Amino acid sequence: MKLGFIGLGMMGAGMASNLQKAGHELVVHDLTRQAASRHLAAGATWADTPRAVAEACDLVFTSLPTPADVRKVGTGEDGLIAGFRRGAAWFDLSTNAVDVVRDLHAVFADGGVDFLDAPVSGGPKGANSGRLAIWVGGDKAVYDRYHSVLSAMGDQAAYIGPIGAGSIAKLVHNATSAAVNVVLSEVFTMGIKAGVEPLALFQAVRQGASGRSRMFDRLADHFLTGSYDPADFALRLLHKDVSLACQLARDVQVPMRLTNMALMELTEALNRGWGQRDSRVGSLLQQERAGIPPIAVPPEKIKAVLEQDTK
């Protein structure tokens, strides 16, 4: 296919190259022509504006730094909106704001153009190798039509739901990563200052229960099913353990802001009389605060998702 690609930075460059390797003809644009040098050398055509890209292609991908950049490319001067024909499609691969993607979806729908949010996860290495998750929100029929093109860029292209769903999934992922990184920094600093050599500590804990499981797979056992009985590991025992960790941090004078917040959450759950329930029962507190109904996904559906990795 003849495809448009705008934004050839650390992520976009690798994805665009993989489209070329899959045999697609590219029309490319960036702030500088130099950014597209490797793609032009491989046969891509340069376009001076986003409008020119849209005039040449009925399927366009963008990979841009900020929501403001996406808006400008889409609806600014010489933007995509001025060049698209009815029936065209635009997949935004950027990490974007949910309100922005929903607004762009509505604006482009008025002109008969499908806009889908399709943020990616895998970093520059994944963008270059094709080991990349692509989370798509929007019209499923459009996603299905272009799934093979998405699969040329990433090995885990998936439809998540209506417009905005892909962006929500990406924000959940990246916010989780940020919070976990802060906690890891806290607890490892405490462990090292308390007297354990860094590499020895790393080698030890990565073989524990948390180290051996994929981070998000931990949601499957209790959070998603809404079942916290019987306990795999009782709340009262985890509360005791985290209390001891926070005490050790005080003894060696290491601040543990997020870990102490976690202890407060465990304490609140303990005060509900949930000490014998599974240690993750505190998740119910957050669901209450958010005002959402209790989560209860049928176990067989969760099992089907987990088994996809073995196929």
Buried (B, 14 or more C-beta within 10 A) or exposed (E): BEBBBBBBBEBBBBBBBBBBEBEBBBBBBBEEEEBBBBBBEEEBBBBEBBBBBBBBBBBBBBBBEEBEBBBBBBBBEBBBBBBBEEEBBBBBBBBBBBEBBBBBBEBBEEEEBBBBBBBBBBBEEBBBBBEBBBBBBBBBEBBEEBBEBBBBBBBBBBBBBEBBBBBBBBBEBEEEEEEEEEBEEBBBBBBBBBEBEEEEBBEEBEEEEEEEEEEEEBBBBBBBBBBBEEBEEBBBEBBBBBEEBBEBBEEEEBEBEBBBEBBEBBEEBBEEEBBBBBBBBBBBBEBEEEEEEEBEBEEEEBEEEEEEEEE
